[in-house]
């Protein structure tokens, strides 16, 4: 089906990422690999996962590394004009990415 909306979870790749993460015995490794080499949809799903679990994390150093990597990855996606322009409504896609980046940045503070 692909993507049916502009939000981080409105695509098949986000669902596949969450399935992989939940089925994994090493979520940190899955997150790291996704933030380094994932598709834009997977990276957005991983970034949102980090925002959601922020208040529950005990291992701050590793989590902070993932947050830093996620912020950089979302900024890269936001700067990818070709990816943004591929959407049916590029301004809406850009707005959603900016919201995701703001939520992630708030988690860093």
C-alpha positions as CSV (number, residue, x, y, z in Angstrom):
1,X,0.0,0.0,0.0
2,X,2.9,2.4,0.6
3,X,2.2,5.7,2.3
4,X,-1.4,6.9,2.8
5,X,-0.6,10.1,4.7
6,X,2.1,12.5,5.7
7,X,2.5,11.5,9.3
8,X,5.3,9.3,10.6
9,X,3.1,6.3,11.1
10,X,1.0,6.5,7.9
11,X,3.0,4.1,5.8
12,X,3.8,0.4,5.6
13,X,7.5,0.8,6.3
14,X,6.7,2.3,9.7
15,X,4.6,-0.7,10.5
16,X,7.3,-3.1,9.3
17,X,9.8,-1.2,11.5
18,X,7.7,-1.5,14.6
19,X,7.1,-5.2,13.9
20,X,10.9,-5.8,13.6
21,X,11.6,-3.8,16.8
22,X,9.0,-5.6,18.8
23,X,10.2,-9.0,17.6
24,X,13.8,-8.2,18.3
25,X,15.9,-9.2,21.4
26,X,18.1,-6.1,20.7
27,X,16.0,-3.0,20.2
28,X,19.1,-0.7,20.6
29,X,20.8,-2.5,17.6
30,X,17.7,-2.2,15.5
31,X,17.3,1.5,16.3
32,X,20.9,2.2,15.5
33,X,20.8,0.3,12.2
34,X,17.6,2.0,11.2
35,X,18.8,5.5,12.1
36,X,22.0,4.9,10.1
37,X,20.7,3.0,7.0
38,X,16.9,3.1,7.2
39,X,14.5,4.6,4.6
40,X,13.0,8.0,5.5
41,X,9.8,6.3,6.6
42,X,11.7,3.9,8.9
43,X,13.8,6.7,10.3
44,X,10.7,8.7,11.1
45,X,9.2,5.8,12.9
46,X,12.4,5.2,14.9
47,X,12.5,8.9,15.8
48,X,8.9,8.8,17.1
49,X,9.7,5.6,19.1
50,X,12.5,7.5,20.8
51,X,10.2,10.4,21.7
52,X,7.6,8.0,23.1
53,X,10.0,6.0,25.3
54,X,12.1,9.0,26.5
55,X,10.6,9.1,30.0
56,X,11.2,5.4,30.6
57,X,14.8,5.1,29.6
58,X,17.5,4.1,32.1
59,X,20.6,4.0,29.9
60,X,20.9,7.7,29.2
61,X,24.2,7.5,27.2
62,X,23.1,5.1,24.6
63,X,19.7,6.7,24.4
64,X,21.3,10.2,23.9
65,X,23.4,8.7,21.1
66,X,20.2,7.5,19.4
67,X,18.5,10.9,19.9
68,X,21.4,12.7,18.4
69,X,21.5,10.4,15.4
70,X,17.7,10.7,14.9
71,X,17.9,14.5,14.9
72,X,20.6,14.5,12.3
73,X,18.7,11.9,10.2
74,X,15.4,13.9,10.3
75,X,17.3,17.1,9.3
76,X,18.7,15.1,6.3
77,X,15.3,14.0,5.3
78,X,13.9,17.6,5.7
79,X,16.7,18.8,3.4
80,X,16.0,16.1,0.8
81,X,14.1,18.1,-1.8
82,X,13.6,15.1,-4.0
83,X,11.9,13.1,-1.2
84,X,9.8,16.1,-0.1
85,X,8.7,16.9,-3.7
86,X,7.6,13.3,-4.3
87,X,4.6,13.8,-2.0
88,X,1.3,14.9,-3.4
89,X,1.4,17.8,-1.0
90,X,5.0,18.7,-0.3
91,X,4.2,21.5,2.1
92,X,2.2,19.2,4.3
93,X,4.9,16.6,4.3
94,X,7.4,19.2,5.3
95,X,5.2,20.5,8.1
96,X,4.9,16.9,9.5
97,X,8.6,16.5,9.4
98,X,9.1,19.8,11.2
99,X,6.7,18.6,13.9
100,X,8.6,15.4,14.3
101,X,11.9,17.2,14.6
102,X,10.4,19.6,17.2
103,X,9.2,16.7,19.3
104,X,12.5,15.0,19.0
105,X,14.4,18.2,19.9
106,X,12.1,18.6,23.0
107,X,13.2,15.1,24.1
108,X,16.8,16.1,23.9
109,X,16.3,19.0,26.3
